[in-house]
Amino acid sequence: MADYDVIVIGAGPGGYVCAIRCAQLGLKTAVVEGRETLGGTCLNVGCIPSKALLHATHQLHEAEHNFAKMGLKGKSPSVDWKQMQAYKQDVIDGNTKGIEFLFKKNKVDWLKGWGSIPEAGKVKVGDEVHTAKSIVVATGSEPSSLPGIEIDEKTVVTSTGALSLGKIPKSMVVIGAGVIGLEMGSVYARLGAEVTVVEYLDAITPGMDGEVARSFQKILTKQGLKFVLGAAVQAVDVKNGKATVKYQLRKDDSQATIDAETVLVATGRKPYTDGLGLEGAGVELLPRGQIKIDDHWKTSIPGIYAIGDAVVGPMLAHKAEDEGMAVAEVIAGKHGHVNYAVIPGVIYTTPEVASVGLTEEALKQEGRAYKVGKFSFMGNARAKAVFQGEGFVKLIADKETDRVLGCHIIGPGAGDLIHEICVAMEFGASAQDVALTCHAHPTFSEAVREAALACGDGAIHA
């Protein structure tokens, strides 16, 4: 008999959720994790600690810019960086210990160490080999870099190093205008750093609705971030703890440099599969390093599955969680399902940016007829009351059927508001369905309803 029904390699959002669901479905389950704490990149050096710093620095911004307007008078708070780091660590600890509790509650074993797969049905951890009927690879991803850049996690850092800098830099260059770069760039801009974002493409946040991206860049520029777009970074030279970023503008091949105390390399992530022995076990990989899977997350070797950042698709914790639950259902003989057309994306700056479904650009490319309903947060009483009237909700519906095809929000609470549309899209709702649903007043959510009304006879407060 096998030691386990399922062994999951990796305890990030995909892995730990998969393990808990497997246990709930009656499968004897273990998780292999080499970190000292559970939760993977997301809880330890990603989503959770970055949100702690975003929250802390947003409070600082409010104290510096908006407290006096509300009659809250007094000296603006000074920044105790050491204490802010301690607060961030408390947030991490609370979450990672929470997963340990869930493992105990659901009788999931934690096999401490780094795992490899010598052959189908076997997982080696340290010197021990454990057997399992099914193996799930949920090893996540790691930061990717560019040629000519050497990461030292002190002067030239990835997102991991950016979360724990020894001091607040006076200047920072962020290479890459994606989610990680803009979130961490906004943290340090609020803390007083001069932040310059260098992006290879001609727009920030690749793949985002173009109108939202342009508005987002204007807002971030007003907040103090500088942007150099259409620029190919060629090298980063470090001397005496200071960095010089060399780049070439694509439009005219002219070259320039920027000096900074810290350089954050935020050029994306790549699957982390080193040391797993996948190819030796016969598991087929794709050209960009992802594990090849079928529609049921099965690899080329029977009994071995893969999910999350290790496979194709958006590198999002919630996408990995969905796949983790779905593959657990498949292994248990049930039907696992993930609707890849309704996976939201969120950027946790202030204002937040959130999207789900199709963009206008994608619909134009497909030649589909659509209509757009927009509503500005300046028309939302709650948003104006809390100094967050910038931004808008943009709802896209099929021109003939009125079915909701996508939604793009820049504004207060966007990351929470988007889920109303996620549910609507799961149920195949029309824009009119959203428009006819009563929304409490005064809430930010009224802006979503107004955008839906704008898809029909028109918004009320516009």
Secondary structure by P-SEA (a helix, b strand, c coil): cccccbbbccccaaaaaaaaaaaaacccbbbbbcccccccccccccaaaaaaaaaaaaaaaaaacccccccccccccccaaaaaaaaaaaaaaaaaaaaaaaaaaacccccccbbbbccccccccccbbbbbcbbbbcccccccccccccccccccccaaaaacccccccbbbbccccaaaaaaaaaaaaaccbbbbbbccccccccccaaaaaaaaaaaaaaccccccccccccccccccbbbbbbbbccccccccccccbbbbcccccccccccccccccccccccccccccccccccccccccccccccccccaaaaaaaaaaaaaaaaccbbbbccccbbbbbccccbbbbccccaaaaaaacccbbbbbbbccccaaaaaaccccbbbbbbcccccccccbbbbcccaaaaaaaaaaaaaaacccaaaaaaccccccccaaaaaaaaaaaccccccc
